[in-house]
Amino acid sequence: MARFKVGGRNSSTPRLKRRFQFLVVGTIIFMVAISFFILKPEISGTGQDSSISASLGNQLEVAGDVVVNRVGLPPDVTKLTNGEAVAGVPVQKVVETLVQKYHVEFGRELEPGRSPWEVAAGWVTPYQVLPESTPDLGAVLHAMATAPIIAVDNGFRGTQLKLSMKLAGDQIVAFKPKWYERDYIIEGSPVSGRDRHNGEIAAFHLSRILGFRRTPLAVGRKVSFSRDIVPVASKDLLETFHETNGETCFYGRCHYCSKDNSLCTKGDILEGSVVLWLPPTVHLKAGRNPWRRTYREKLLAKWEKDDDYCNIVRQIQPFKNDSALLLDLIDTIVFDYLIGNGDRHHYEVMDGVSDGMLVMLDNGKSFGNPYQDERSILAPLYQCCSIRYSTWQKLLSLQNNVLGSILREVLRSDPIHPVLTPQHFRAIDRRLEKVLQEVEKCIKVKGLNSVILEAKAKDSEDDNW
């Protein structure tokens, strides 16, 4: 799917004249849009609320497109929020509208004969894991959280303890168990601590709200160890079970798994997150993140020592010349910064698809410390000074605590609510402002058209990195 870069440099007098004309016309359009919202008559009636909200959501998107895309004004003019209104609409109304859009009707039933696993598999394309909006999401998440477990084994690979489960209907899921209480603070480096099961859930819904939709489905679940796990556990997993202080404990098989680091149930109950595996027809290919960390104390990576490091990356496939993959990677690190994930050492794309999405897998190292904003996670953004236009527009529309408010309400439907603490929602809103500040710094230095981009088609060459 070919995508194209927005504009070029404005150097000629005719170009400046046209830009001024566009500015005037765009300003007029913007004022008309604002007037429309302000002067729009009130509509009352119990049966009209949902249609009004849907219409409002569409109008907001149109207004944002007029302000940012058609005019190309600098960010201090195009910001759609001022603490009280978004394009003339009260922030609270915006939040209510978007909460309705992303709300999950947990427990929704599918029509007879429809499999939740087939429904979820049908959503996956080279460009998304699920559609922007579908009422059937609640039915699939409900099935993930309640379907009988027919087999359990050690997780497939990795450094962290997890279980591989087969649910009724032969659907494979990953189960990440709870290690920490919600308010536990993970101190140290951005990669410290064990995976946070609640982080997977929050990350999934955040990716939906941001419009990325590249994160596998995740939901909370509580299981009875004696009833749900032990009877169907593999021999290899059973060998890691033991009793400690009257509780059943296990340590599984992984790089850091050992009896000294066992996980124990609490009154026979094990809480965790269930992550849906992609369909078996989807094959992923992993690549090393150019901005990966060394994972060695006092040993810096090249990108940590060279502010011009992105110039090197831009010369190498598959990131050459602001490719779609490079902008996907920048999308991903913006997402990682919001959730506090500094552990994106690899990236995954669909094998055999030349311009498919970067899939945002494994988000467990997130939401560890709501008081620490790790700027180094944003290195690809501030070193490349590039961001996808649609991402920038979306971030602008979610300022002034809108993003955190939406996520808080959407997460209420999860079976293990509360998923996050109030401090984490405040951290997301604070970090969003810092992302936009980084973009504004880049625009001041390089200009709007050099920073706000749309991806070109990916090059078919496959140089080694």
Secondary structure, 3 states (H helix, E strand, C coil): CCCCCCCCCCCCHHHHHHHHHHHHHHHHHHHHHHHHHHHCCCCCCCCCHHHHHHHHHHHHHHHHHHHHHHCCCCHHHHCCECCCEECCEEHHHHHHHHHHHHCCCCCCCCCCCCCHHHHHHHHCECCECCCCCCCCHHHHHHHHHHCCEEEEEECCCCCCCCEEEEECCCEEEEEEECCCCCCCCCCCCCCCCCCCHHHHHHHHHHHHHHCCCCCCCEEEEEEEHHHHHHHHECHHHHCCCEEECCEEEECCCCCCCCHHHCEECECCEEEEEEEECCCCCCCEEEEECCCCCCCCCCCCCHHHHCCCHHHHHCCCCCCCCCEHHHHHHHHHHHHHHHHCCCCCCEEEEECCCCCCCEECCCCCCCCCCCCCCCHHHHHHHHHHCCEEHHHHHHHHHCCCCHHHHHHHHHHHHCCCCCCCCHHHHHHHHHHHHHHHHHHHHHHHHHCHHHHEECCECCCCCCCCC
